[in-house]
Amino acid sequence: MNRVPLSAVLVTCNAAEQLPDCLASLSCVDEIVVVDSGSQDHTCALAQAAGARLLHHEWAGFGPQKRWAVQQARHDWVLCLDADERLSAALQEQIRTLLAAPPPFSAYRLARCNRFMGRWLRHGEGYPDWVVRLFDRRQAQWSADKVHERVENSGSIGTLHGDLLHDSAISLHDYLSKQNHYTTLQAQRLCAEGKRIHLGHLLLSPLARFIKFYFLRRGFLDGIPGLVHILIGCGNSFIKYAKGMALRL
């Protein structure tokens, strides 16, 4: 009688390859809302075939797009996923148990497990890649950031066990192209915020990141994929600040 209904909310664009596995993992939700920004593949048809409520909204940036999508849900408790993510069986069961009664927290973080270069990363920056994805929209909401958006919550955050599996299945070339786009957006945000960028950012940020994730969080245990993943992240730190400097010239 006290079970809390849940809406799954996804934003998509040309996600036909990843979407079926994501939708198949959502048996624990009461509705699926897919907000598409103009797919040219079979994304929309797949969403409708799976019983999702399909809406169209012009791309507004990650944070604003997800904000709009959450507002379209029928239920206040929402689970936000990307098309290349899916719930593990353990996480599905955790969510069912949690929502059998009103949850004690207004938002919950999930341990995202990333697949990179054919390997599920279990250490370093790849795991546990904590993300807040389950929340009560009356007390939490996506930030307005167009990249590296996050859920802003007014109360305490709980933790769920069971992995959120992230398998983008893209090539290393495409992964690097995506990172190049992200660092450009990050640099633009730094400039818009008036952040002062100096040589220390270029030199120390990548080094600190490598020490943290490769040694302290034992990224070396993930072999070559783990090393490559961390080195790309360190490179992103450098490129983000370098692009920020270039924008001010």
Helices and strands as residue ranges (DSSP letters): E 6-12, H 19-24, E 31-36, H 43-49, E 53-56, H 62-71, E 77-81, E 85-87, H 89-98, E 107-116, E 119-120, E 129-136, E 140-142, E 151-153, E 157-166, H 172-192, H 199-210, I 211-216, G 219-222, H 223-247
